[in-house]
């Protein structure tokens, strides 16, 4: 990535996965601004840290899942979302469309896939804003 590293918010309920993802992103020179296991605080964290992109698991701790969290965020803030999930069934995919995600990464993921999806989502989001 050229210039200022993208700021990324990770929302993942599995602590080990979240920490491994954080280390991977830092090696790629991204800035991880926060990690949360709960969707209820997504809007507050986003307002506090102004991430360029949010990587969010569909399954989260707490009373709402990643799809509902992302849907609520989309109503108030313009931040691209990429779902990271082990759930690849069609019902989950259909339900997730309401959150207007910029992409999906299926677990287990690899380094190139993560970086590619982040860069594509940020680029597409910028293009959407410019039009």
Order of alpha helices (4+ residues) and beta strands (2+ residues): beta-alpha-beta-alpha-beta-alpha-beta-alpha-beta-alpha
